[in-house]
Amino acid sequence: MRRIVLAHALVHALVLVLIPPPVAAEVVVASRTIRPQAIIAATDVALRSGDMPGAAAALAEVVGREARIAIYAGRPVMRADTGPPAVVERNQLVVMHYVTASLTISADGRALGRAAIGERVRVMNLDSRATVLGTVRPDGSITVSPQEHPG
């Protein structure tokens, strides 16, 4: 009986030594106040132990992204509070491409908001003053389709 108890104690001790304890969850917090529209750098954020639903859990989730709101020092960085960097700024002159199956028309326009690649933005045609809705392309131009006119 004593051997069984000693063997059990030895197995228990080995399990405690060989299997590491569970790792505590981590969240990304701001190291300093990050202003809206600022691109988040690695020096702006740090990992702290804790768990918060919706908060970024890895630095790679936020570094290089744009802050959508002010993020205060010591506060968790929520995923929804960051986004891809804007490539089109409000009032920026842009080229609009009206695209249908067999026709492409290009015209100059003025962006009426900020937007990142793939996001939608309202644009005013400089010639007709008409406002249309389009999607930002990687080169900063805007694709407008027949179904993308604002209502």
C-alpha positions in Angstrom: 0.0 0.0 0.0 2.8 2.3 0.9 4.5 1.7 -2.6 1.2 2.6 -4.3 1.0 5.9 -2.4 4.6 6.8 -3.1 4.2 5.9 -6.8 1.1 8.0 -7.0 2.9 10.9 -5.3 5.9 10.6 -7.6 3.6 10.6 -10.7 1.7 13.6 -9.4 5.0 15.5 -8.8 6.3 14.6 -12.3 3.0 15.8 -13.8 3.3 19.1 -12.0 7.0 19.6 -13.2 6.6 18.4 -16.8 3.2 20.0 -17.7 3.4 23.8 -17.5 0.6 25.7 -15.8 -2.0 27.3 -18.1 -1.0 30.6 -19.6 -3.0 33.6 -18.6 -4.8 35.4 -21.3 -3.2 38.6 -22.6 -4.7 41.8 -24.1 -3.1 44.6 -26.1 -3.1 47.9 -24.3 -2.1 51.4 -25.4 1.3 52.4 -24.1 0.4 56.1 -24.7 -2.6 57.9 -25.9 -3.2 57.2 -29.6 -5.0 59.9 -31.6 -7.8 59.1 -34.1 -6.5 58.5 -37.6 -2.9 57.7 -36.3 -1.2 54.5 -37.6 -0.5 52.3 -34.6 3.2 51.5 -34.2 4.8 48.7 -32.2 6.0 51.3 -29.6 2.4 52.5 -29.1 1.1 49.2 -27.7 2.1 46.5 -25.2 0.7 43.1 -24.0 -0.7 42.9 -20.5 -2.3 39.9 -18.7 -6.0 40.0 -18.6 -9.0 39.1 -20.7 -11.6 41.4 -22.2 -14.1 40.4 -24.9 -13.5 42.3 -28.2 -9.9 43.3 -27.2 -7.0 42.5 -29.4 -4.9 39.6 -28.0 -1.8 40.0 -30.2 0.3 43.0 -31.2 0.1 41.9 -34.9 -3.7 42.5 -34.7 -3.2 46.2 -34.3 0.3 47.3 -35.4 0.0 49.0 -38.8 -3.7 49.7 -38.5 -5.4 53.0 -38.1 -7.0 54.2 -34.8 -10.7 55.0 -35.5 -11.1 56.7 -32.1 -8.8 58.1 -29.4 -7.3 55.1 -27.5 -6.1 56.2 -24.1 -2.9 55.0 -22.4 -3.4 51.9 -20.3 -6.7 51.0 -21.9 -7.2 47.8 -23.9 -7.2 48.2 -27.7 -10.5 47.0 -29.0 -10.5 45.3 -32.5 -13.5 47.5 -33.6 -11.5 50.7 -32.7 -8.9 50.0 -35.4 -9.1 49.5 -39.1 -7.1 49.5 -42.3 -5.3 52.8 -43.0 -7.3 55.3 -45.2 -5.9 55.8 -48.7 -8.5 58.4 -49.6 -9.0 61.6 -47.5 -12.0 63.9 -47.3 -11.9 66.5 -50.1 -9.1 64.6 -52.0 -9.4 64.7 -55.8 -9.8 61.2 -57.1 -10.5 59.5 -60.4 -13.8 57.7 -60.6 -14.3 54.7 -62.9 -17.9 53.9 -63.8 -17.9 50.3 -64.8 -20.6 48.2 -66.4 -20.2 44.9 -68.4 -19.2 46.5 -71.6 -18.4 50.2 -70.7 -15.9 52.0 -68.5 -16.1 55.8 -68.1 -13.5 57.7 -66.1 -14.1 61.1 -64.5 -12.6 63.4 -61.9 -14.3 63.6 -58.5 -13.9 64.9 -55.0 -14.1 62.4 -52.0 -16.7 63.4 -49.5 -15.2 61.2 -46.7 -12.2 59.1 -45.7 -11.9 55.5 -46.7 -9.5 52.5 -46.9 -9.0 50.0 -49.7 -12.3 48.1 -50.3 -14.4 50.6 -48.3 -17.3 52.6 -49.8 -17.2 56.4 -50.0 -19.4 59.1 -51.4 -17.8 61.0 -54.2 -18.9 64.2 -56.0 -18.4 64.3 -59.8 -16.6 67.6 -60.5 -18.3 68.1 -63.9 -21.9 67.3 -63.1 -21.8 67.9 -59.3 -23.7 64.6 -58.9 -22.9 62.5 -55.8 -22.2 58.8 -56.2 -21.1 56.0 -54.0 -18.1 53.9 -54.9 -15.5 51.5 -53.6 -11.9 52.5 -53.1 -9.3 50.6 -55.2 -5.7 49.9 -54.2 -4.4 52.8 -56.3 -6.8 55.3 -54.6 -9.2 55.6 -57.5 -12.9 54.8 -57.0 -15.0 52.2 -58.8 -18.7 53.2 -59.2 -21.1 50.6 -60.4 -24.7 51.3 -61.6 -26.2 49.9 -58.4 -23.9 52.1 -56.1 -25.8 55.4 -56.3 -26.9 56.9 -53.0 -30.6 57.0 -52.3 
